[in-house]
Amino acid sequence: MTFASIVVPTVGRVSLGALLAALGPPPPDVELLIVDDRADRRTPLDIPARVIPGRAAGPAAARNTGWRAASGEWVAFLDDDVLPDPDWIERLTEDLRSATPAVGGVQGVVRVPLPPDRPPTDWERVTAGLAHGEWITADMAYRRVALERAGGFDERLPRAFREDAELAHRVRRAGFELRRGRRRVTHPVRPENRWISVRAQRGNTDDALLRRLYGPRWRAVLGVPPGRRRRHATVTACLAAAVGCAALRLATGNRTWSVAAAVAAAGWAAGTAEFAAARIVPGPRDRAEVTAMLLTSAVIPPVAVAHWLRGHFRWRGAKPLRPTPAPDAPSGSAHGAGSAHGAGSAHGAGSAHSAAPVDGAASASPAGPASRSAGSARSKRTARGAGATPGGHAARSTR
């Protein structure tokens, strides 16, 4: 029987070649599976590994495709933009063989190299949050039975954001422990343009789903640090009020609306300035970074609120799912004391191991140390950035 399966979803990044070269040929009891999640697969991947077609439905769906096709007792997930150490497979085997039966998942160590000669940019700080993340699938291995009992990744979370923290929570709810191992990967900061933090606000739609599933204290349940959504809502409300009052001034000629517009505009300017300063001060403060922070700090609040509202209405009927513990689930685990409900895969209903539905919304309880599975630092988590990390976690989140 195969001991471990390595599953690497890919969207065709050039970094995949370096990852495969670093791994080298796996030993006989380890298999390597690449999930081709490109939207356009007319050109086959020319790589020395078994390739499985994905559905181009996001990393959660791609990982589900990979582990369900795997034959290993353990399934180790790697992102296609990490670089494993030369002894990664040997260390992986040591990490997994030393795990007790109560352990359902073992995380690797993630390094994020930052520039040595200047403070990191906002995007670099966000990515650096991966180095402090918990249970992030940049390098995370699960027992197959743990994935089966938890129902796999929730495919309603289509981005590399929160989906790994949410799965870790359900694995713990199924009765398993999670721990850290010794294997190491390097996660470089990939190049991005100045608008990456604005695009990352799409993750607010996913946050709305998690709030629906886990209740108002969903961040505490999943171990996700506080975000800026309330501040963003206040700044956006000031902007809307300023525009509305200015329009009424023009329509009615009443100068009272000019005063109201000025007050609202001052509130918007103050909130935007505070947000921009919080992102600029820790960075290199060169012209390009300051310009990017000023522009995006003005745009992010209304975009974040719009995505949150979109998710709020989209997921009004979402039902939480409960992990399915087996009668022989490991006893003595301290990780079953958090929220009573987890969220399962939206696309795994046909699986014999999919999570069972629960009627009504989940009630969230404050998470103690045993019930926390870390969310954003995303994610792929505590650096002081302002967007979503590539592994899915936000560092001092703009959300």
Secondary structure, 3 states (H helix, E strand, C coil): CCCEEEEEEECCCCHHHHHHHHHCCCCCCEEEEEEECCCCCCCCCCCCCEEEECCCCCHHHHHHHHHHHCCCCEEEEECCCCEECCCHHHHHHHHHHCCCCCEEEEEEEEECCCCCCCCCCHHHHHHHHHHHCCCCCCEEEEEHHHHHHHCCCCCCCCCCCCHHHHHHHHHHHCCCEEEEEEEEEECCCCCCCCCHHHHHHHHHHHHHHHHHHHCCCHHHHHCCCCCCHHHHHHHHHHHHHHHHHHHHHHHHCCCHHHHHHHHHHHHHHHHHHHHHHHHHCCCCCCHHHHHHHHHHHHHHHHHHHHHHHHHHHHCCCCCCEECCCCCCCCCCCCCCCCCCCECCCCCCCCCCCCCEECCCCCCCCCCCHHHCCCCCCCCCCCCCCCCECCCCCECCCCC
